[in-house]
Amino acid sequence: MEEAKVDFAKLDDDGYCLPDISLIVVNQDLDINRREYVIMYELAHIHQSSELYQATKQT
């Protein structure tokens, strides 16, 4: 699995990812358990996006 950078910021949502640059942004106001959940959830999105890209990049 590729590496991803995690940043924290004031957000209206729990978090989001930018798979093209492997960046996860997490709401800094979340408690530690919710932060961990959001990071794992967004890591799955990054991993899925890279798999889809690798499967289709030649077409």
C-alpha distance matrix in Angstrom:
0.0 3.8 6.7 9.2 12.9 15.1 18.8 21.7 24.7 27.7 26.8 28.7 25.7 23.1 20.3 18.4 15.4 15.7 12.7 14.3 14.0 11.0 13.8 14.7 18.4 20.0 23.7 25.0 27.8 25.7 26.2 23.5 22.8 22.4 20.2 17.7 18.0 17.5 14.4 12.7 14.3 13.2 9.5 10.0 11.8 9.3 6.8 10.2 11.5 9.1 9.7 13.3 13.6 12.5 14.9 17.7 17.6 20.3 22.7
3.8 0.0 3.8 6.6 10.2 13.0 16.5 19.8 22.7 25.9 25.2 27.4 24.7 22.4 19.3 17.2 13.8 13.4 10.6 11.7 10.8 8.1 11.2 12.8 16.5 18.6 22.4 23.6 26.7 25.1 25.9 23.4 23.2 22.7 20.0 18.0 18.6 17.5 14.2 13.5 15.0 13.0 9.6 11.1 12.0 8.6 7.6 11.1 11.2 8.6 10.6 13.8 13.1 12.5 15.6 17.7 17.0 19.9 22.4
6.7 3.8 0.0 3.8 6.9 9.9 13.3 16.7 19.8 23.2 22.9 25.5 23.1 20.7 17.6 15.9 12.9 12.7 10.9 12.1 10.1 7.1 9.1 10.7 14.2 16.2 19.9 20.7 24.0 22.6 23.4 20.9 21.2 20.8 17.7 16.1 17.3 16.1 12.4 12.6 14.6 12.3 9.3 11.9 12.8 9.5 9.7 13.4 13.3 11.4 13.9 16.7 16.0 15.9 19.1 20.9 19.9 23.1 25.5
9.2 6.6 3.8 0.0 3.8 6.5 9.9 13.3 16.2 19.5 19.2 21.8 19.5 17.3 14.1 12.4 9.5 9.7 8.8 10.4 8.1 4.7 5.6 7.0 10.4 12.6 16.4 17.4 20.7 19.6 20.8 18.6 19.2 18.3 15.0 14.1 15.2 13.4 9.9 11.0 12.6 9.8 7.6 10.9 11.1 8.2 9.7 13.1 12.6 11.7 14.7 16.9 16.2 17.1 20.1 21.4 20.6 24.1 26.0
12.9 10.2 6.9 3.8 0.0 3.8 6.6 10.3 13.2 16.8 17.0 20.1 18.3 16.3 13.1 12.0 9.8 10.0 10.4 11.8 8.7 6.3 4.9 6.1 8.5 10.8 14.3 14.8 18.3 17.8 19.2 17.3 18.6 17.6 14.0 13.8 15.6 13.4 10.2 12.4 14.0 11.1 9.9 13.6 13.5 10.9 13.1 16.3 15.5 15.0 18.2 20.1 19.2 20.4 23.4 24.5 23.5 27.0 28.8
15.1 13.0 9.9 6.5 3.8 0.0 3.8 6.9 10.1 13.6 14.0 17.1 15.3 13.1 10.2 10.2 9.0 10.5 11.8 13.8 11.2 8.7 6.0 4.7 5.8 7.3 10.7 11.1 14.6 14.0 15.5 13.9 15.4 14.2 10.6 11.0 12.9 10.7 7.8 10.9 12.4 9.9 9.8 13.5 13.5 11.9 14.4 17.2 16.8 17.1 20.0 21.7 21.4 22.8 25.6 26.6 26.0 29.7 31.2
18.8 16.5 13.3 9.9 6.6 3.8 0.0 3.8 6.7 10.4 11.4 14.9 14.0 12.3 9.8 10.3 10.1 11.4 13.7 15.3 12.6 11.1 7.5 6.3 4.9 6.3 8.8 8.7 12.4 12.9 14.9 14.0 16.1 14.7 11.0 12.6 14.6 11.9 10.1 13.6 14.7 12.2 12.9 16.5 16.0 14.7 17.6 20.1 19.3 19.9 23.0 24.3 23.8 25.7 28.4 29.1 28.3 32.0 33.4
21.7 19.8 16.7 13.3 10.3 6.9 3.8 0.0 3.8 7.2 8.8 12.3 11.8 10.3 8.7 10.6 11.6 13.6 16.2 18.2 15.8 14.3 10.7 8.4 5.5 4.8 5.7 5.0 8.8 9.8 12.1 12.0 14.5 12.8 9.5 12.1 14.0 11.4 10.6 14.4 15.2 13.3 14.8 18.1 17.6 17.1 20.0 22.2 21.6 22.7 25.7 26.8 26.6 28.6 31.1 31.7 31.3 35.0 36.1
24.7 22.7 19.8 16.2 13.2 10.1 6.7 3.8 0.0 3.8 6.0 9.8 10.3 10.0 8.9 10.9 12.6 14.3 17.5 19.3 17.2 16.3 12.5 10.5 6.8 6.3 5.3 5.1 8.2 10.3 13.3 14.2 16.6 14.4 11.7 14.8 16.2 13.3 13.3 17.1 17.2 15.2 17.3 20.3 19.3 19.0 22.3 24.0 23.1 24.6 27.6 28.3 28.0 30.4 32.8 33.1 32.6 36.4 37.1
27.7 25.9 23.2 19.5 16.8 13.6 10.4 7.2 3.8 0.0 3.8 7.1 8.8 9.5 9.6 12.1 14.6 16.5 19.9 21.8 20.1 19.4 15.6 13.3 9.5 8.2 5.4 5.7 7.0 9.7 13.2 15.0 17.2 14.6 12.8 16.4 17.2 14.4 15.4 19.0 18.6 17.0 19.6 22.2 21.1 21.4 24.7 26.0 25.2 27.0 29.9 30.3 30.3 32.9 35.0 35.1 34.9 38.7 39.1
26.8 25.2 22.9 19.2 17.0 14.0 11.4 8.8 6.0 3.8 0.0 3.8 5.3 6.9 7.2 9.6 12.7 14.8 18.2 20.3 19.2 18.5 14.9 12.4 8.8 7.6 5.1 7.6 8.3 9.9 13.7 15.6 17.0 13.9 12.6 16.0 16.0 12.9 14.4 17.7 16.6 15.0 18.2 20.3 18.8 19.6 23.0 23.8 23.0 25.2 27.9 27.9 28.2 31.0 32.8 32.8 32.9 36.6 36.8
28.7 27.4 25.5 21.8 20.1 17.1 14.9 12.3 9.8 7.1 3.8 0.0 3.8 7.0 8.5 10.7 14.3 16.5 19.8 22.1 21.6 20.8 17.6 14.8 11.6 10.2 7.7 10.4 10.0 11.0 14.8 17.2 18.0 14.5 14.1 17.5 16.8 13.8 16.1 19.0 17.3 16.2 19.7 21.2 19.6 21.0 24.3 24.6 23.9 26.6 29.0 28.6 29.2 32.2 33.6 33.5 33.9 37.6 37.5
25.7 24.7 23.1 19.5 18.3 15.3 14.0 11.8 10.3 8.8 5.3 3.8 0.0 3.8 5.5 8.0 11.7 14.5 17.4 20.1 19.9 18.7 15.7 12.6 10.0 8.4 6.8 10.3 10.2 9.9 13.5 15.5 15.6 11.9 11.7 14.8 13.5 10.5 13.1 15.6 13.6 12.8 16.5 17.7 16.2 17.9 21.1 21.2 20.9 23.7 25.8 25.6 26.5 29.4 30.6 30.8 31.4 35.1 35.0
23.1 22.4 20.7 17.3 16.3 13.1 12.3 10.3 10.0 9.5 6.9 7.0 3.8 0.0 3.8 7.3 10.8 14.1 16.6 19.6 19.2 17.3 14.4 10.9 8.7 6.1 5.2 8.7 8.8 7.4 10.6 12.1 12.0 8.3 8.0 11.0 9.8 6.9 9.7 12.3 10.7 10.4 13.8 15.3 14.5 16.2 19.0 19.6 19.8 22.3 24.3 24.6 25.6 28.2 29.5 30.1 30.8 34.6 34.8
20.3 19.3 17.6 14.1 13.1 10.2 9.8 8.7 8.9 9.6 7.2 8.5 5.5 3.8 0.0 3.8 7.1 10.4 12.9 15.9 15.4 13.6 10.7 7.3 5.4 4.3 5.6 9.2 10.7 9.7 12.8 13.4 13.6 10.2 8.7 11.0 10.2 6.5 8.1 11.0 9.5 7.9 11.3 13.1 11.9 13.1 16.2 17.0 16.7 19.1 21.4 21.7 22.5 25.0 26.6 27.1 27.6 31.3 31.7
18.4 17.2 15.9 12.4 12.0 10.2 10.3 10.6 10.9 12.1 9.6 10.7 8.0 7.3 3.8 0.0 3.8 7.0 9.5 12.5 12.4 10.9 8.6 5.9 5.5 6.7 8.9 12.3 14.3 13.4 16.3 16.4 16.4 13.3 11.5 13.1 12.1 8.3 8.9 11.2 9.3 6.6 9.8 11.4 9.4 10.3 13.7 14.2 13.5 15.9 18.4 18.5 19.0 21.7 23.3 23.6 24.0 27.7 28.0
15.4 13.8 12.9 9.5 9.8 9.0 10.1 11.6 12.6 14.6 12.7 14.3 11.7 10.8 7.1 3.8 0.0 3.8 5.8 8.9 8.9 7.3 5.6 4.3 6.1 8.7 11.7 14.5 17.1 16.2 18.7 18.2 18.2 15.6 13.3 14.0 13.4 9.9 9.1 10.9 9.5 5.9 8.0 9.9 7.5 7.2 10.9 11.8 10.6 12.6 15.4 15.7 15.8 18.4 20.4 20.7 20.7 24.5 25.1
15.7 13.4 12.7 9.7 10.0 10.5 11.4 13.6 14.3 16.5 14.8 16.5 14.5 14.1 10.4 7.0 3.8 0.0 3.8 5.6 5.9 5.9 5.1 6.4 8.3 11.6 14.5 17.1 20.0 19.5 22.1 21.5 21.8 19.2 16.8 17.4 17.0 13.6 12.4 14.1 12.8 9.1 10.2 12.0 9.1 7.7 11.4 12.2 9.9 11.4 14.8 14.7 14.0 16.8 19.0 18.9 18.4 22.2 22.8
12.7 10.6 10.9 8.8 10.4 11.8 13.7 16.2 17.5 19.9 18.2 19.8 17.4 16.6 12.9 9.5 5.8 3.8 0.0 3.8 5.4 4.7 6.4 8.1 11.1 14.1 17.4 19.9 22.7 21.7 24.0 22.9 22.8 20.6 18.2 18.0 17.5 14.6 12.9 13.6 12.6 9.0 9.0 10.1 7.4 4.9 8.2 9.1 6.6 7.6 11.1 11.3 10.5 13.1 15.4 15.6 15.2 18.9 19.9
14.3 11.7 12.1 10.4 11.8 13.8 15.3 18.2 19.3 21.8 20.3 22.1 20.1 19.6 15.9 12.5 8.9 5.6 3.8 0.0 3.8 5.8 8.0 10.8 13.4 16.8 20.0 22.3 25.3 24.7 27.1 26.1 26.3 24.1 21.5 21.4 21.1 18.2 16.3 17.2 16.4 12.8 12.5 13.7 11.0 8.2 10.9 11.7 8.4 8.4 12.1 12.0 10.0 12.6 15.3 14.9 13.6 17.3 18.4
14.0 10.8 10.1 8.1 8.7 11.2 12.6 15.8 17.2 20.1 19.2 21.6 19.9 19.2 15.4 12.4 8.9 5.9 5.4 3.8 0.0 3.8 5.6 9.1 11.7 15.3 18.5 20.3 23.6 23.3 25.6 24.4 25.0 23.1 20.1 20.2 20.5 17.6 15.3 16.7 16.6 12.9 12.3 14.4 12.4 9.3 12.0 13.8 11.1 10.6 14.5 15.1 13.1 15.1 18.2 18.1 16.6 20.1 21.6
11.0 8.1 7.1 4.7 6.3 8.7 11.1 14.3 16.3 19.4 18.5 20.8 18.7 17.3 13.6 10.9 7.3 5.9 4.7 5.8 3.8 0.0 3.8 6.8 10.1 13.2 16.8 18.5 21.8 21.0 22.9 21.4 21.8 20.1 17.1 16.8 17.2 14.6 11.9 13.1 13.4 9.9 8.7 11.2 9.9 6.6 9.2 11.7 9.9 9.4 13.0 14.4 13.2 14.8 17.8 18.5 17.5 21.1 22.7
13.8 11.2 9.1 5.6 4.9 6.0 7.5 10.7 12.5 15.6 14.9 17.6 15.7 14.4 10.7 8.6 5.6 5.1 6.4 8.0 5.6 3.8 0.0 3.8 6.6 9.9 13.4 15.0 18.3 17.9 20.1 18.8 19.7 17.8 14.7 15.0 15.7 12.7 10.3 12.6 12.8 9.2 9.1 12.2 10.8 8.5 11.7 13.9 12.4 12.8 16.2 17.3 16.4 18.3 21.1 21.6 20.8 24.5 25.8
14.7 12.8 10.7 7.0 6.1 4.7 6.3 8.4 10.5 13.3 12.4 14.8 12.6 10.9 7.3 5.9 4.3 6.4 8.1 10.8 9.1 6.8 3.8 0.0 3.8 6.5 10.1 12.0 15.1 14.3 16.5 15.5 16.2 14.1 11.1 11.7 12.3 9.1 7.1 9.9 10.0 6.6 7.7 10.9 9.8 8.7 12.0 14.0 13.2 14.3 17.3 18.3 18.2 20.3 22.7 23.4 23.1 26.8 27.9
18.4 16.5 14.2 10.4 8.5 5.8 4.9 5.5 6.8 9.5 8.8 11.6 10.0 8.7 5.4 5.5 6.1 8.3 11.1 13.4 11.7 10.1 6.6 3.8 0.0 3.8 6.9 8.9 12.0 11.9 14.6 14.3 15.6 13.1 10.1 12.0 12.7 9.2 8.4 11.9 11.7 8.9 10.9 13.8 12.7 12.2 15.5 17.2 16.4 17.8 20.8 21.5 21.4 23.7 26.0 26.5 26.2 30.0 30.9
20.0 18.6 16.2 12.6 10.8 7.3 6.3 4.8 6.3 8.2 7.6 10.2 8.4 6.1 4.3 6.7 8.7 11.6 14.1 16.8 15.3 13.2 9.9 6.5 3.8 0.0 3.8 6.0 8.7 8.1 10.9 10.9 12.2 9.7 6.8 9.5 10.2 7.1 7.3 10.9 10.9 9.3 11.6 14.4 13.9 14.2 17.2 18.8 18.6 20.2 22.8 23.7 24.1 26.3 28.3 29.1 29.1 32.9 33.7
23.7 22.4 19.9 16.4 14.3 10.7 8.8 5.7 5.3 5.4 5.1 7.7 6.8 5.2 5.6 8.9 11.7 14.5 17.4 20.0 18.5 16.8 13.4 10.1 6.9 3.8 0.0 3.8 5.5 5.9 9.4 10.7 12.3 9.5 7.6 11.2 11.8 9.1 10.3 13.8 13.5 12.4 15.1 17.6 17.0 17.7 20.7 22.0 21.8 23.7 26.3 26.9 27.4 29.8 31.7 32.3 32.4 36.2 36.8
25.0 23.6 20.7 17.4 14.8 11.1 8.7 5.0 5.1 5.7 7.6 10.4 10.3 8.7 9.2 12.3 14.5 17.1 19.9 22.3 20.3 18.5 15.0 12.0 8.9 6.0 3.8 0.0 3.8 5.6 8.3 9.6 12.2 10.4 8.1 11.6 13.3 11.3 11.9 15.5 16.0 15.1 17.2 20.0 19.8 20.1 22.9 24.7 24.6 26.1 28.8 29.7 30.0 32.2 34.3 35.1 35.0 38.8 39.6
27.8 26.7 24.0 20.7 18.3 14.6 12.4 8.8 8.2 7.0 8.3 10.0 10.2 8.8 10.7 14.3 17.1 20.0 22.7 25.3 23.6 21.8 18.3 15.1 12.0 8.7 5.5 3.8 0.0 3.8 6.6 9.3 11.6 9.7 8.9 12.6 13.8 12.3 13.9 17.1 17.3 17.0 19.4 21.9 21.8 22.6 25.3 26.8 27.0 28.8 31.2 32.0 32.7 34.9 36.8 37.5 37.8 41.5 42.1
25.7 25.1 22.6 19.6 17.8 14.0 12.9 9.8 10.3 9.7 9.9 11.0 9.9 7.4 9.7 13.4 16.2 19.5 21.7 24.7 23.3 21.0 17.9 14.3 11.9 8.1 5.9 5.6 3.8 0.0 3.8 6.5 8.0 5.9 5.9 9.5 10.3 9.4 11.4 14.2 14.4 14.9 17.2 19.3 19.7 20.9 23.2 24.6 25.3 27.2 29.2 30.2 31.2 33.2 34.9 35.9 36.4 40.2 40.8
26.2 25.9 23.4 20.8 19.2 15.5 14.9 12.1 13.3 13.2 13.7 14.8 13.5 10.6 12.8 16.3 18.7 22.1 24.0 27.1 25.6 22.9 20.1 16.5 14.6 10.9 9.4 8.3 6.6 3.8 0.0 3.8 5.6 5.5 6.2 8.8 10.1 10.7 12.3 14.5 15.4 16.5 18.3 20.3 21.4 22.5 24.4 26.0 27.1 28.7 30.5 31.8 33.0 34.8 36.4 37.8 38.4 42.1 42.9
23.5 23.4 20.9 18.6 17.3 13.9 14.0 12.0 14.2 15.0 15.6 17.2 15.5 12.1 13.4 16.4 18.2 21.5 22.9 26.1 24.4 21.4 18.8 15.5 14.3 10.9 10.7 9.6 9.3 6.5 3.8 0.0 3.8 5.5 5.0 6.2 8.7 9.9 10.5 12.4 14.2 15.4 16.4 18.6 20.2 21.0 22.5 24.5 25.8 27.0 28.7 30.4 31.6 33.0 34.7 36.4 36.9 40.5 41.6
22.8 23.2 21.2 19.2 18.6 15.4 16.1 14.5 16.6 17.2 17.0 18.0 15.6 12.0 13.6 16.4 18.2 21.8 22.8 26.3 25.0 21.8 19.7 16.2 15.6 12.2 12.3 12.2 11.6 8.0 5.6 3.8 0.0 3.8 5.4 5.2 6.4 8.8 10.1 10.9 12.4 14.4 15.5 17.0 18.9 20.3 21.4 23.0 24.8 26.2 27.5 29.1 30.7 32.0 33.4 35.3 36.1 39.7 40.6
22.4 22.7 20.8 18.3 17.6 14.2 14.7 12.8 14.4 14.6 13.9 14.5 11.9 8.3 10.2 13.3 15.6 19.2 20.6 24.1 23.1 20.1 17.8 14.1 13.1 9.7 9.5 10.4 9.7 5.9 5.5 5.5 3.8 0.0 3.8 5.4 5.0 6.1 8.6 10.0 10.4 12.2 14.1 15.5 16.8 18.4 20.0 21.3 22.7 24.6 26.0 27.2 28.8 30.5 31.8 33.3 34.2 37.8 38.5
20.2 20.0 17.7 15.0 14.0 10.6 11.0 9.5 11.7 12.8 12.6 14.1 11.7 8.0 8.7 11.5 13.3 16.8 18.2 21.5 20.1 17.1 14.7 11.1 10.1 6.8 7.6 8.1 8.9 5.9 6.2 5.0 5.4 3.8 0.0 3.8 5.4 5.2 6.1 8.7 9.8 10.6 12.1 14.4 15.5 16.4 18.3 20.1 21.1 22.6 24.4 25.9 27.0 28.6 30.3 31.8 32.3 36.0 36.9
17.7 18.0 16.1 14.1 13.8 11.0 12.6 12.1 14.8 16.4 16.0 17.5 14.8 11.0 11.0 13.1 14.0 17.4 18.0 21.4 20.2 16.8 15.0 11.7 12.0 9.5 11.2 11.6 12.6 9.5 8.8 6.2 5.2 5.4 3.8 0.0 3.8 5.5 5.2 6.2 8.6 10.0 10.5 12.6 14.6 15.4 16.5 18.5 20.1 21.3 22.7 24.6 25.9 27.1 28.7 30.6 31.3 34.8 35.9
18.0 18.6 17.3 15.2 15.6 12.9 14.6 14.0 16.2 17.2 16.0 16.8 13.5 9.8 10.2 12.1 13.4 17.0 17.5 21.1 20.5 17.2 15.7 12.3 12.7 10.2 11.8 13.3 13.8 10.3 10.1 8.7 6.4 5.0 5.4 3.8 0.0 3.8 5.5 5.3 6.1 8.6 9.9 10.9 12.8 14.5 15.5 16.8 18.7 20.4 21.4 22.9 24.7 26.1 27.3 29.1 30.2 33.6 34.4
17.5 17.5 16.1 13.4 13.4 10.7 11.9 11.4 13.3 14.4 12.9 13.8 10.5 6.9 6.5 8.3 9.9 13.6 14.6 18.2 17.6 14.6 12.7 9.1 9.2 7.1 9.1 11.3 12.3 9.4 10.7 9.9 8.8 6.1 5.2 5.5 3.8 0.0 3.8 5.5 5.0 6.1 8.4 9.9 10.8 12.4 14.2 15.4 16.6 18.6 20.1 21.2 22.7 24.5 25.9 27.3 28.1 31.8 32.4
14.4 14.2 12.4 9.9 10.2 7.8 10.1 10.6 13.3 15.4 14.4 16.1 13.1 9.7 8.1 8.9 9.1 12.4 12.9 16.3 15.3 11.9 10.3 7.1 8.4 7.3 10.3 11.9 13.9 11.4 12.3 10.5 10.1 8.6 6.1 5.2 5.5 3.8 0.0 3.8 5.4 5.2 6.0 8.7 9.9 10.5 12.2 14.2 15.3 16.5 18.4 20.0 21.0 22.5 24.3 25.9 26.4 30.0 31.1
12.7 13.5 12.6 11.0 12.4 10.9 13.6 14.4 17.1 19.0 17.7 19.0 15.6 12.3 11.0 11.2 10.9 14.1 13.6 17.2 16.7 13.1 12.6 9.9 11.9 10.9 13.8 15.5 17.1 14.2 14.5 12.4 10.9 10.0 8.7 6.2 5.3 5.5 3.8 0.0 3.8 5.5 5.0 6.4 8.9 10.0 10.5 12.4 14.4 15.5 16.6 18.5 20.1 21.2 22.6 24.6 25.5 28.9 30.0
14.3 15.0 14.6 12.6 14.0 12.4 14.7 15.2 17.2 18.6 16.6 17.3 13.6 10.7 9.5 9.3 9.5 12.8 12.6 16.4 16.6 13.4 12.8 10.0 11.7 10.9 13.5 16.0 17.3 14.4 15.4 14.2 12.4 10.4 9.8 8.6 6.1 5.0 5.4 3.8 0.0 3.8 5.5 5.3 6.8 9.1 10.2 10.9 12.8 14.8 15.8 16.9 18.8 20.4 21.5 23.1 24.3 27.8 28.4
13.2 13.0 12.3 9.8 11.1 9.9 12.2 13.3 15.2 17.0 15.0 16.2 12.8 10.4 7.9 6.6 5.9 9.1 9.0 12.8 12.9 9.9 9.2 6.6 8.9 9.3 12.4 15.1 17.0 14.9 16.5 15.4 14.4 12.2 10.6 10.0 8.6 6.1 5.2 5.5 3.8 0.0 3.8 5.3 5.0 6.4 8.7 9.8 10.6 12.6 14.4 15.4 16.6 18.6 20.0 21.3 22.1 25.7 26.4
9.5 9.6 9.3 7.6 9.9 9.8 12.9 14.8 17.3 19.6 18.2 19.7 16.5 13.8 11.3 9.8 8.0 10.2 9.0 12.5 12.3 8.7 9.1 7.7 10.9 11.6 15.1 17.2 19.4 17.2 18.3 16.4 15.5 14.1 12.1 10.5 9.9 8.4 6.0 5.0 5.5 3.8 0.0 3.8 5.3 5.1 6.2 8.6 9.8 10.7 12.4 14.3 15.4 16.6 18.4 20.1 20.7 24.2 25.4
10.0 11.1 11.9 10.9 13.6 13.5 16.5 18.1 20.3 22.2 20.3 21.2 17.7 15.3 13.1 11.4 9.9 12.0 10.1 13.7 14.4 11.2 12.2 10.9 13.8 14.4 17.6 20.0 21.9 19.3 20.3 18.6 17.0 15.5 14.4 12.6 10.9 9.9 8.7 6.4 5.3 5.3 3.8 0.0 3.8 5.5 5.1 6.1 8.5 10.0 10.5 12.2 14.2 15.4 16.4 18.4 19.6 23.0 23.8
11.8 12.0 12.8 11.1 13.5 13.5 16.0 17.6 19.3 21.1 18.8 19.6 16.2 14.5 11.9 9.4 7.5 9.1 7.4 11.0 12.4 9.9 10.8 9.8 12.7 13.9 17.0 19.8 21.8 19.7 21.4 20.2 18.9 16.8 15.5 14.6 12.8 10.8 9.9 8.9 6.8 5.0 5.3 3.8 0.0 3.8 5.4 5.1 6.0 8.6 9.9 10.5 12.2 14.2 15.3 16.5 17.7 21.2 21.7
9.3 8.6 9.5 8.2 10.9 11.9 14.7 17.1 19.0 21.4 19.6 21.0 17.9 16.2 13.1 10.3 7.2 7.7 4.9 8.2 9.3 6.6 8.5 8.7 12.2 14.2 17.7 20.1 22.6 20.9 22.5 21.0 20.3 18.4 16.4 15.4 14.5 12.4 10.5 10.0 9.1 6.4 5.1 5.5 3.8 0.0 3.8 5.5 5.1 6.3 8.7 10.0 10.6 12.3 14.3 15.5 15.9 19.6 20.6
6.8 7.6 9.7 9.7 13.1 14.4 17.6 20.0 22.3 24.7 23.0 24.3 21.1 19.0 16.2 13.7 10.9 11.4 8.2 10.9 12.0 9.2 11.7 12.0 15.5 17.2 20.7 22.9 25.3 23.2 24.4 22.5 21.4 20.0 18.3 16.5 15.5 14.2 12.2 10.5 10.2 8.7 6.2 5.1 5.4 3.8 0.0 3.8 5.5 5.3 6.3 8.7 9.9 10.7 12.3 14.4 15.2 18.5 19.8
10.2 11.1 13.4 13.1 16.3 17.2 20.1 22.2 24.0 26.0 23.8 24.6 21.2 19.6 17.0 14.2 11.8 12.2 9.1 11.7 13.8 11.7 13.9 14.0 17.2 18.8 22.0 24.7 26.8 24.6 26.0 24.5 23.0 21.3 20.1 18.5 16.8 15.4 14.2 12.4 10.9 9.8 8.6 6.1 5.1 5.5 3.8 0.0 3.8 5.5 5.1 6.2 8.6 9.9 10.5 12.4 13.9 17.2 17.9
11.5 11.2 13.3 12.6 15.5 16.8 19.3 21.6 23.1 25.2 23.0 23.9 20.9 19.8 16.7 13.5 10.6 9.9 6.6 8.4 11.1 9.9 12.4 13.2 16.4 18.6 21.8 24.6 27.0 25.3 27.1 25.8 24.8 22.7 21.1 20.1 18.7 16.6 15.3 14.4 12.8 10.6 9.8 8.5 6.0 5.1 5.5 3.8 0.0 3.8 5.5 5.2 6.1 8.6 9.9 10.7 11.6 15.2 15.8
9.1 8.6 11.4 11.7 15.0 17.1 19.9 22.7 24.6 27.0 25.2 26.6 23.7 22.3 19.1 15.9 12.6 11.4 7.6 8.4 10.6 9.4 12.8 14.3 17.8 20.2 23.7 26.1 28.8 27.2 28.7 27.0 26.2 24.6 22.6 21.3 20.4 18.6 16.5 15.5 14.8 12.6 10.7 10.0 8.6 6.3 5.3 5.5 3.8 0.0 3.8 5.4 5.0 6.1 8.5 9.9 10.1 13.5 15.0
9.7 10.6 13.9 14.7 18.2 20.0 23.0 25.7 27.6 29.9 27.9 29.0 25.8 24.3 21.4 18.4 15.4 14.8 11.1 12.1 14.5 13.0 16.2 17.3 20.8 22.8 26.3 28.8 31.2 29.2 30.5 28.7 27.5 26.0 24.4 22.7 21.4 20.1 18.4 16.6 15.8 14.4 12.4 10.5 9.9 8.7 6.3 5.1 5.5 3.8 0.0 3.8 5.4 5.1 6.1 8.7 9.9 12.8 14.2
13.3 13.8 16.7 16.9 20.1 21.7 24.3 26.8 28.3 30.3 27.9 28.6 25.6 24.6 21.7 18.5 15.7 14.7 11.3 12.0 15.1 14.4 17.3 18.3 21.5 23.7 26.9 29.7 32.0 30.2 31.8 30.4 29.1 27.2 25.9 24.6 22.9 21.2 20.0 18.5 16.9 15.4 14.3 12.2 10.5 10.0 8.7 6.2 5.2 5.4 3.8 0.0 3.8 5.5 5.1 6.2 8.3 11.3 11.7
13.6 13.1 16.0 16.2 19.2 21.4 23.8 26.6 28.0 30.3 28.2 29.2 26.5 25.6 22.5 19.0 15.8 14.0 10.5 10.0 13.1 13.2 16.4 18.2 21.4 24.1 27.4 30.0 32.7 31.2 33.0 31.6 30.7 28.8 27.0 25.9 24.7 22.7 21.0 20.1 18.8 16.6 15.4 14.2 12.2 10.6 9.9 8.6 6.1 5.0 5.4 3.8 0.0 3.8 5.4 5.3 5.5 9.1 10.1
12.5 12.5 15.9 17.1 20.4 22.8 25.7 28.6 30.4 32.9 31.0 32.2 29.4 28.2 25.0 21.7 18.4 16.8 13.1 12.6 15.1 14.8 18.3 20.3 23.7 26.3 29.8 32.2 34.9 33.2 34.8 33.0 32.0 30.5 28.6 27.1 26.1 24.5 22.5 21.2 20.4 18.6 16.6 15.4 14.2 12.3 10.7 9.9 8.6 6.1 5.1 5.5 3.8 0.0 3.8 5.5 5.5 8.1 10.2
14.9 15.6 19.1 20.1 23.4 25.6 28.4 31.1 32.8 35.0 32.8 33.6 30.6 29.5 26.6 23.3 20.4 19.0 15.4 15.3 18.2 17.8 21.1 22.7 26.0 28.3 31.7 34.3 36.8 34.9 36.4 34.7 33.4 31.8 30.3 28.7 27.3 25.9 24.3 22.6 21.5 20.0 18.4 16.4 15.3 14.3 12.3 10.5 9.9 8.5 6.1 5.1 5.4 3.8 0.0 3.8 6.1 7.7 8.8
17.7 17.7 20.9 21.4 24.5 26.6 29.1 31.7 33.1 35.1 32.8 33.5 30.8 30.1 27.1 23.6 20.7 18.9 15.6 14.9 18.1 18.5 21.6 23.4 26.5 29.1 32.3 35.1 37.5 35.9 37.8 36.4 35.3 33.3 31.8 30.6 29.1 27.3 25.9 24.6 23.1 21.3 20.1 18.4 16.5 15.5 14.4 12.4 10.7 9.9 8.7 6.2 5.3 5.5 3.8 0.0 3.8 5.5 5.6
17.6 17.0 19.9 20.6 23.5 26.0 28.3 31.3 32.6 34.9 32.9 33.9 31.4 30.8 27.6 24.0 20.7 18.4 15.2 13.6 16.6 17.5 20.8 23.1 26.2 29.1 32.4 35.0 37.8 36.4 38.4 36.9 36.1 34.2 32.3 31.3 30.2 28.1 26.4 25.5 24.3 22.1 20.7 19.6 17.7 15.9 15.2 13.9 11.6 10.1 9.9 8.3 5.5 5.5 6.1 3.8 0.0 3.8 5.6
20.3 19.9 23.1 24.1 27.0 29.7 32.0 35.0 36.4 38.7 36.6 37.6 35.1 34.6 31.3 27.7 24.5 22.2 18.9 17.3 20.1 21.1 24.5 26.8 30.0 32.9 36.2 38.8 41.5 40.2 42.1 40.5 39.7 37.8 36.0 34.8 33.6 31.8 30.0 28.9 27.8 25.7 24.2 23.0 21.2 19.6 18.5 17.2 15.2 13.5 12.8 11.3 9.1 8.1 7.7 5.5 3.8 0.0 3.8
22.7 22.4 25.5 26.0 28.8 31.2 33.4 36.1 37.1 39.1 36.8 37.5 35.0 34.8 31.7 28.0 25.1 22.8 19.9 18.4 21.6 22.7 25.8 27.9 30.9 33.7 36.8 39.6 42.1 40.8 42.9 41.6 40.6 38.5 36.9 35.9 34.4 32.4 31.1 30.0 28.4 26.4 25.4 23.8 21.7 20.6 19.8 17.9 15.8 15.0 14.2 11.7 10.1 10.2 8.8 5.6 5.6 3.8 0.0
